[in-house]
Amino acid sequence: MDQLIRLTIRGISLSQIQSGIYVLLLEEESGRIKLPIIIESSQAQSIASALGKKDPSRSFTHDLFLSFAKKFHIRLKAIVIYKLVNGIFFSSILLEEESDIEEGKKIEKKEHKIDSKTSDAVALAVRFQAPIYTTREIFDKAGIYFENGFPLDKENETSDTGIEQNNLLFFKKKSKHDLENMTEKDLNALLNHAVINECYELAAQIKKELDRRE
């Protein structure tokens, strides 16, 4: 597997484009690369609850899994976002199970790996206080690079801030076909404003179009 990069949760925001959809924003520890992931409302609420941003009295399925794991001495060691296909992220959950060996009272540890939706994996990682990782390959595909708070073009490492704010609002009404007909200069400028305004789903769509042209 490629070199793993540790991530932290930067935040969760409501989609600017589709109702009931949220954007989970992860970032590398230096904060220079951010990774936006589209998630559903229920997973967004569960993650926010574990982060202490929602009513702590509300219980989610992920809380039940945590209680179950503690009861049977199962520890979540880490999650790894290891694949990206057609905009969908795939993750693995790495578990460690402890069991007693009767004769010598020795504790045996077994490791397990199971596949999971990335949003569920992150919701569990927060509860277990486990690290979140991804690969360099995924960052190259979907990461948004920053310098001094502004996104960079990966080849030229420059940003364009010449487009006015209202052009970003106008862009939200454009179709995929319109996006494909835009110049790279305009796309990079819109990417800049999308990130500044925390429209991370929009930024991911622009990034996908820029990568398609490479």
Disulfide bonds with the S-S distance in Angstrom:
none
